[in-house]
């Protein structure tokens, strides 16, 4: 039974057998064509379009041109660096000179470049002065080797050294910040009208400053601005307005920046129950203020 069914699968008519033969022949031809094409395409790329090949050749030429241009630019920059590296010439003859008064002609004779001479003159025209030999190195473009070569011939006159220094030293008036007016505060570096008003407003709330660092508590004040006028300000602590801790009411205590609502209520409650303070340490001992808070507020308190 099984053998009979198996034979049925391979039993075809003459027409069907001819069709299979033709199909196998076509399949065989296609395989041969595929093999031939694969063998021919292996190796170099075949360009079928002559115009496309011409475009490739033109593109390669532009690459070469760019390389040549890059090389030219590199040479240009190398030559420029070499030229700029030589900013001064060693003079054939040396002579003594004062950088505060030497003429352009003599500077040129000493080997200074035109650019160096212009820079030096700009420095002098803006009020710059050479007090010691090493000050010559302040001039942009003057290198250490040039300075060392000329050092022995730099002669700064004593008159220039001391008289000019005195003229350039500006004696600034110190500002006492606990009594300063708006105009006086504005004279401090970095303090304009707005900051001057803020300083006075905060000074009135505190009762005065007992140290300059407290100015950093002023709204908007930063360390950079503060260091700009730090050395021009002083503090007179005798001008501080102090609060009588035993007589002060709620409104007086709460208005001070260093005492908050809860601390004010605690101090008033203590006085109501215990009585007046006889020493400041009682404030800390009874946990009304921390030790750090007491140190901060103490300069503004008095007992009677």
Secondary structure, 3 states (H helix, E strand, C coil): CHHHHHHHHCCCCHHHHHHHHHHHHHHHHHHHHHHHHHHHHCCCCCCCCHHHHHHHHHHHHHHHHHHHHHHHHHHHHHHHHHHHHCCCCCCCCCCCECCCCCCHHHHHHCCCCHHHHHHHHHHHHCCCCCCCHHHHHHCCCCCHHHHHHHHHHECCCHHHHHHHHHHHCCCCCCEECCCCCHHHHHCCCCCCHHHHHHHHHHHHHHCCCCCHHHHHHCCCCCHHHHHHHHHHEECCHHHCCCEECCCCCHHHHHCCCCCCHHHHHHHHHHHHHCCCCCCCHHHHHCCCCCHHHHHHHHCCEECC
